[in-house]
Amino acid sequence: MSAHKSSRPLFGTGGLTGVHEADATLRQAEQADRQGLDLFTVSDHPYFGGRLDGYSILGVALGRTRRISGLVGVSNLPTRPAPMLARQITSLSALTGGRLVLGMGAGGLWDDIEKMGAPRLGAGAAVRAMEEAITLIRALCGGGERVTFEGEFYQVHDLDPAPVPAPPVWTGSVGPKSLAVAGRVADGWLPGYAADWLSDRYRESRPLIDEAAASVGRDPSDIVTVYNLPGLITDRPLDSPRDKDGRWVGGSAGQWIEELTGAVLEHGAAGFVHFRVDGDPTPYDVTLGRWAEEIAPAVREAVAAERG
């Protein structure tokens, strides 16, 4: 899966991950696939006993669907050693016909990560480990010569790469060093804290990705920006789709269509993953249906018409 500035925008849905929500999670994935969405994403917090494992969700969900791609957004790297993560993603990719995006994160909740036996890394070391992991995972994809890798965090010796192409890699980079990693080695970026295209976080962060990409001879536009976007999808327009601080809160299908079309055409957005907000009184399948069957097709059509 890819999305560049010349292609149609991607639309996804953020999946439920509670153990008690397992059936609803699979119904959500099947509905999203049936209604034409591009991406089904789940979070990765393996230290919480009440959460389903992200890659287990994708394995079952992608097995029940035909077109939609899956993303663990983002993989909790400190608890998923890169060589084993490489085997997971190449296996899933082979089993699903390549319907996979690899989300990568440096790690965040370190007190919880340590409880699983993973060593705590400082911020700089965690980012270096992420870049090293992306490099190693790519080396272990696509066949070719056996891999020996002597890194700061990972060492493998004479390891056979899987004969499966590497999926696109999207990072959840937040800090300057992590954003630079996205520019150097990633294919996409998921802005943290649900920041959107009008936020200070985006305006201050995206140039760091572009500068890092250019510094290694990459075209910055090859690193797409896909937004995690929580919000209400209402049956009538809201007085304002943004709050007093300018943060998107949602609105009617028409308000979403206008906003997202502008995000693509004026701000270069490559895609959007919708998340239901807590307290939304609308049934989940209705919200997902509005997103998939009303908003996504209309934005795609408006973008295509504008781009000719």
Buried (B, 14 or more C-beta within 10 A) or exposed (E): BEBEEEEBBBBBBBBBBEEEBBEBBBBBBBBBBBBBBBBBBBBBBBBEEEBBBBBEBBBBBBEEBEEBBBBBBBBBBBBBBBBEBBBBBBBBBBBBEEBBBBBBBBBBEBEBBEEEEBEEBEBEBBBBBBBBBBBBBBBBBEEEEEBEBEBEBBEBEEBEBBEBBBBBBBBBBBBEBBBBBBBBBBBBBBBBEBBBBBBEBBEEBBEBBBEBBEEEEBEBEBBBBBBBBBBBBBEEEBEEBBEEEEBBEBBBBEBBBBBBBBBBBEBBBBBBBBBBEEEBEBEBEEBBBBBBBBBBBBBBEBBEEEEE
